[in-house]
Amino acid sequence: MKNFFKINEKDNVVVALTDLNKADIIEIDNKKITIEDSIKRGHKIAVDNIKKGDNIIKYGFPIGHATENIKVGQLVHSHNLKTNLDGIKDYDYNKKDLKIDFEHRNLTFNGYVRENGKVGIRNEIWIVPTVGCVNGIADAIARKFQEETNVEVQVFKHNYGCSQLGDDHFNTMTILGDIVKHPNAGGILVLGLGCENNTMGDFIKSLEVYDKNRIRFLISQEVEDEVEEGIKLLKEVYENAKKDKRVAVPLSELNIGLKCGGSDGFSGITANPLLGKFSDFLTSQGGTTVLTEVPEMFGAETLLMNRAKDKEVFNKTVNLINDFKKYFMGYDQPVYENPSPGNKAGGITTLEDKSLGCTQKSGSSQVVDVLKYGQTLNKKGLNLLSAPGNDLVASTALASAGCHMVLFTTGRGTPFGTFVPTIKVSTNSQIYEKKKRWIDFNAGDLIKDKTMDELMEEFINYIINIANGELANNEKNHIREIAIFKNGVTL
């Protein structure tokens, strides 16, 4: 195995694949380079002399500028590299010609076809509280129901549903409504208290059309024994859910969310490019992928803008980026306050460094639509979604948009999962071996002995198995959470 990786021929840095000591020698482009600093795996090494003020190039693009002269063989990181990012920008539409070469393979998975024609990959029983006040009641109903039926119930607790105003109130109602209508649920109890501002009547109106066989509603203050009544309603929806059977459906019915967290210097070399190739494959089969984490598009946004299918989608993408920058600036926060301490420890230095790696999850396909927070999918292909980088909030937003599962790349590891299967794809083999209960699939093999094409075939088969019912680790570990975006006053 090589001890470094050069991502693009234009780059003036390479990434260390193993820990390197001072005075070690690497050979690149027929040139021997002496390592000048102790350098951890995932971190950057200068392969050219770089003057103060000059751009550092990685992925073929600037990731910031040098704050001092940097010699060949030196470590390039936070002590000598600074972001180029600033505030709002104007953008030009330079549409890129795209060609994705995948044959149509007529692959299928076994899913549950719902009354409205949508397809689910799970047939679970859920309780969705309209307000945080009834989280404990929901747990009690789920516990007692499971004791009586031996059927597991997922409770999606949250802190909201009351004392919220404006967009926060709307976001809570919208995300909870998206969850209630998600095709991965076979039966749902919507549980309210009775005095919250997310009233049951308004919530039901917000659902518009819904499957009355799958959903029941309960206001706790209006019944004598809310646990007993809740169990009764759950049994009704469960009786209907038991009749549901998996049938073969085309892979084009699959919707996949793309997310990363706990990233490291390998993210842009292994796991994110794997997801990018998979995204191109799935969209070429008529399926759908969704990229979010808008702050982690800053610095790489033009790559997405130039892949917009038309001027309308380009303008939506510009608004997606600039609106999120305005959100930061409205709180007097810099738009480049990223990456996290964990990212930096793993070798990522600036937001451009992180973003250029992050956006690789979207592959090379055309961007067909841009969704606002809480909106659901209506166009097949690669979509962009407005949500922050926060792992729980972004993953919940992806699932709420209609994604059947979320593919989550990580170099440092994380145990969490949202309300759909949340597949952790490791960027390196070390974290895969260390955290087998967290990590589902290892992309670290790409820097060992496997080609991208070989690993892609394994990954396609793995994703189809998950769609067919194989459990992801977050499901096995009973880790299922939701988080809703908040940006305003709480009464």
Rosetta blueprint (number, residue, H / E / L):
1 M L
2 K L
3 N L
4 F E
5 F E
6 K L
7 I L
8 N L
9 E L
10 K L
11 D L
12 N L
13 V E
14 V E
15 V E
16 A E
17 L L
18 T L
19 D L
20 L E
21 N L
22 K L
23 A L
24 D L
25 I E
26 I E
27 E E
28 I E
29 D L
30 N L
31 K E
32 K E
33 I E
34 T E
35 I L
36 E L
37 D L
38 S L
39 I E
40 K L
41 R L
42 G L
43 H L
44 K E
45 I E
46 A E
47 V L
48 D L
49 N L
50 I E
51 K L
52 K L
53 G L
54 D L
55 N E
56 I E
57 I E
58 K E
59 Y L
60 G L
61 F E
62 P E
63 I E
64 G E
65 H E
66 A E
67 T L
68 E L
69 N L
70 I E
71 K L
72 V L
73 G L
74 Q L
75 L E
76 V E
77 H L
78 S L
79 H L
80 N L
81 L E
82 K E
83 T L
84 N L
85 L L
86 D L
87 G L
88 I L
89 K L
90 D L
91 Y L
92 D L
93 Y L
94 N L
95 K L
96 K L
97 D L
98 L L
99 K L
100 I L
101 D L
102 F L
103 E L
104 H L
105 R L
106 N L
107 L L
108 T E
109 F E
110 N E
111 G E
112 Y E
113 V E
114 R L
115 E L
116 N L
117 G L
118 K L
119 V E
120 G E
121 I L
122 R L
123 N L
124 E E
125 I E
126 W E
127 I E
128 V E
129 P E
130 T L
131 V L
132 G H
133 C H
134 V H
135 N H
136 G H
137 I H
138 A H
139 D H
140 A H
141 I H
142 A H
143 R H
144 K H
145 F H
146 Q H
147 E H
148 E H
149 T H
150 N L
151 V L
152 E L
153 V E
154 Q E
155 V E
156 F L
157 K L
158 H L
159 N L
160 Y L
161 G L
162 C L
163 S L
164 Q E
165 L L
166 G H
167 D H
168 D H
169 H H
170 F H
171 N H
172 T H
173 M H
174 T H
175 I H
176 L H
177 G H
178 D H
179 I H
180 V H
181 K L
182 H L
183 P L
184 N L
185 A E
186 G E
187 G E
188 I E
189 L E
190 V E
191 L E
192 G E
193 L L
194 G L
195 C L
196 E L
197 N L
198 N L
199 T L
200 M H
201 G H
202 D H
203 F H
204 I H
205 K H
206 S H
207 L H
208 E L
209 V L
210 Y L
211 D L
212 K L
213 N L
214 R L
215 I E
216 R E
217 F E
218 L E
219 I E
220 S H
221 Q H
222 E H
223 V L
224 E L
225 D L
226 E H
227 V H
228 E H
229 E H
230 G H
231 I H
232 K H
233 L H
234 L H
235 K H
236 E H
237 V H
238 Y H
239 E H
240 N H
241 A H
242 K L
243 K L
244 D L
245 K L
246 R L
247 V E
248 A E
249 V E
250 P E
251 L H
252 S H
253 E H
254 L L
255 N E
256 I E
257 G E
258 L E
259 K E
260 C E
261 G L
262 G L
263 S L
264 D L
265 G L
266 F L
267 S L
268 G L
269 I L
270 T L
271 A H
272 N H
273 P H
274 L H
275 L H
276 G H
277 K H
278 F H
279 S H
280 D H
281 F H
282 L H
283 T H
284 S H
285 Q L
286 G L
287 G L
288 T E
289 T E
290 V E
291 L E
292 T L
293 E L
294 V H
295 P H
296 E H
297 M L
298 F L
299 G L
300 A L
301 E H
302 T H
303 L H
304 L H
305 M H
306 N L
307 R L
308 A E
309 K L
310 D L
311 K H
312 E H
313 V H
314 F H
315 N H
316 K H
317 T H
318 V H
319 N H
320 L H
321 I H
322 N H
323 D H
324 F H
325 K H
326 K H
327 Y H
328 F H
329 M H
330 G H
331 Y L
332 D L
333 Q L
334 P L
335 V L
336 Y L
337 E L
338 N L
339 P L
340 S L
341 P H
342 G H
343 N H
344 K H
345 A H
346 G L
347 G L
348 I L
349 T L
350 T L
351 L H
352 E H
353 D H
354 K H
355 S H
356 L H
357 G H
358 C H
359 T H
360 Q H
361 K H
362 S H
363 G L
364 S L
365 S L
366 Q L
367 V E
368 V E
369 D E
370 V E
371 L E
372 K L
373 Y L
374 G L
375 Q L
376 T L
377 L L
378 N L
379 K L
380 K L
381 G L
382 L E
383 N E
384 L E
385 L E
386 S L
387 A L
388 P L
389 G L
390 N L
391 D H
392 L H
393 V H
394 A H
395 S H
396 T H
397 A H
398 L H
399 A H
400 S H
401 A L
402 G L
403 C L
404 H L
405 M E
406 V E
407 L E
408 F E
409 T E
410 T E
411 G L
412 R L
413 G L
414 T L
415 P L
416 F L
417 G L
418 T L
419 F L
420 V L
421 P L
422 T E
423 I E
424 K E
425 V E
426 S E
427 T L
428 N L
429 S H
430 Q H
431 I H
432 Y H
433 E H
434 K H
435 K L
436 K L
437 R L
438 W L
439 I L
440 D L
441 F E
442 N E
443 A L
444 G H
445 D H
446 L H
447 I H
448 K L
449 D L
450 K L
451 T L
452 M H
453 D H
454 E H
455 L H
456 M H
457 E H
458 E H
459 F H
460 I H
461 N H
462 Y H
463 I H
464 I H
465 N H
466 I H
467 A H
468 N H
469 G L
470 E L
471 L L
472 A L
473 N H
474 N H
475 E H
476 K H
477 N L
478 H L
479 I L
480 R L
481 E L
482 I L
483 A L
484 I L
485 F L
486 K L
487 N L
488 G L
489 V L
490 T E
491 L L
